[in-house]
Amino acid sequence: MDIAKYIDHTLVRADATPDEIRNLCDEALEYGFASVCVNPSFVPLCTKRLLESDIKISSVVGFPLGATTTKIKGAEAAGAVNDGAHEIEMMLHIGLLKAKHYDFVKYDIQHVVEKADGALIKVIIETAFLTTLKIIDACHIAVQSGADFVKTSSTYASAGAKVEDVKLMREVVGPNFGVKASGGIKTYADAVAMIEAGANRLGCSAGVQIVKEAKGA
Amino acid sequence: MDIAKYIDHTLVRADATPDEIRNLCDEALEYGFASVCVNPSFVPLCTKRLLESDIKISSVVGFPLGATTTKIKGAEAAGAVNDGAHEIEMMLHIGLLKAKHYDFVKYDIQHVVEKADGALIKVIIETAFLTTLKIIDACHIAVQSGADFVKTSSTYASAGAKVEDVKLMREVVGPNFGVKASGGIKTYADAVAMIEAGANRLGCSAGVQIVKEAKGA
């Protein structure tokens, strides 16, 4: 198993600098990560840095709160794709999910799918805020909305990925949909536990250490 | 001193529900806060709820990371104003400030000022990430960009408002520009300390308790 191919090499801190983003891209090239995951303003820089490589570029939409308007989420996705992003990680509207406005939550995702012009869509459901039943609802809605992945966490809530949540998400979405675990995956053992639970992609800022650990193991 | 008039009654949690936002508006009407501060998707609900009152509506842009594109920040501001927001709180691009791309940081703010169609513009500089010198730079840039306020914090970083930062910000921007303190203002004593340091607006989720404390004091 090449663990690097599971990892979205991620730097979405508010204070990330262009030099740090360039370094993120260089590490992705060196270690062969699945993608780099960055905030929208850094997509053009990644596009330039990763030209002629097979490293994908992921960018975030409505991140990390999910409470901007549907129209802005769509425009942000379209802009990121236009700037070179291959994968879009959108925040679901958590407050409206909690309030059972399921039609709205679905429409919000569908609009992003539509505007993202064929890019892979990961829906961040932010498990830290959700009950088991709401995690199930969120997964069903993501599948019905034409997205490609459900993702556990933005890393800006009180907790990140939990093995039991990843297992549940995989069970709900079935074998042919993506499940991404993120938040608190700091070691090779953490990464393997998430993959065994059903994740087929991992969001990590510690990707380099995880790959080094895997090679040493 | 009517402390309520200093307070932006704030609910920008990712999982805030429509009922909680309605309650926020009702509390603003009851206590006479300066504004309610909400995520963009909730502006229309506030507009309806606060119709024919003098409570302003504040909404956030590029929040809380500041690392989306300038174009999206502008569109988000224009959308919020169109939906009824009177005040826009935009996140400055922290990573590009740290990297000394001052022209970009200024342009980013100017674009929001331009798109916000006369709304009051508060620039969140996120002091937790900044050195003293960078706080000074951020304040100068905000003044030069045509904004109306500098604001200490998004409340999503490691620290909120500090008295010494508010003093510094007031000193740099002078007496005729706004300074908003936010993050960790939980008591009437906290609120008074920030006002004495130079803040003329406060962002609080504990506004109701603060007003009650003020009346009891």
Contacts between the chains, C-beta under 8 A, distances in Angstrom:
chain1	res1	chain2	res2	distance
A	12	B	65	7.0
A	12	B	67	7.5
A	13	B	65	7.9
A	14	B	64	7.0
A	14	B	65	4.3
A	14	B	66	5.9
A	14	B	67	6.3
A	14	B	91	7.5
A	14	B	94	5.1
A	14	B	95	7.4
A	14	B	126	6.4
A	14	B	129	6.6
A	14	B	154	7.8
A	14	B	156	7.6
A	14	B	157	6.8
A	15	B	94	4.5
A	15	B	95	5.4
A	15	B	98	5.9
A	15	B	126	7.6
A	15	B	129	4.3
A	16	B	67	7.0
A	16	B	95	4.8
A	17	B	95	4.6
A	17	B	96	7.5
A	17	B	98	5.3
A	17	B	99	4.4
A	18	B	95	7.0
A	18	B	96	7.3
A	18	B	99	5.5
A	18	B	101	7.7
A	19	B	99	6.8
A	20	B	95	7.6
A	39	B	65	6.0
A	39	B	67	3.4
A	39	B	68	6.3
A	40	B	67	7.1
A	40	B	68	4.5
A	40	B	69	5.0
A	40	B	72	6.6
A	41	B	67	5.1
A	41	B	68	6.0
A	41	B	69	5.1
A	41	B	70	7.6
A	41	B	93	6.6
A	41	B	96	7.8
A	42	B	67	7.0
A	63	B	65	7.0
A	64	B	14	7.0
A	64	B	64	7.5
A	64	B	65	7.2
A	64	B	156	7.9
A	65	B	12	7.1
A	65	B	13	7.9
A	65	B	14	4.3
A	65	B	39	6.0
A	65	B	63	7.0
A	65	B	64	7.1
A	66	B	14	5.9
A	67	B	12	7.5
A	67	B	14	6.3
A	67	B	16	6.9
A	67	B	39	3.4
A	67	B	40	7.1
A	67	B	41	5.1
A	67	B	42	7.0
A	68	B	39	6.3
A	68	B	40	4.5
A	68	B	41	6.0
A	68	B	76	6.2
A	69	B	40	5.0
A	69	B	41	5.1
A	69	B	76	7.6
A	69	B	79	5.7
A	69	B	83	7.8
A	70	B	41	7.6
A	71	B	79	6.2
A	72	B	40	6.6
A	72	B	72	6.6
A	72	B	75	6.2
A	72	B	76	4.9
A	72	B	79	6.1
A	75	B	72	6.2
A	75	B	75	5.6
A	76	B	68	6.2
A	76	B	69	7.7
A	76	B	72	4.9
A	79	B	69	5.8
A	79	B	71	6.2
A	79	B	72	6.1
A	83	B	69	7.8
A	91	B	14	7.5
A	93	B	41	6.6
A	94	B	14	5.1
A	94	B	15	4.5
A	95	B	14	7.4
A	95	B	15	5.4
A	95	B	16	4.7
A	95	B	17	4.6
A	95	B	18	7.1
A	95	B	20	7.6
A	96	B	17	7.6
A	96	B	18	7.3
A	96	B	41	7.8
A	98	B	15	5.9
A	98	B	17	5.3
A	99	B	17	4.5
A	99	B	18	5.5
A	99	B	19	6.8
A	101	B	18	7.7
A	126	B	14	6.4
A	126	B	15	7.6
A	129	B	14	6.6
A	129	B	15	4.3
A	154	B	14	7.8
A	156	B	14	7.6
A	156	B	64	7.9
A	156	B	156	6.4
A	157	B	14	6.8
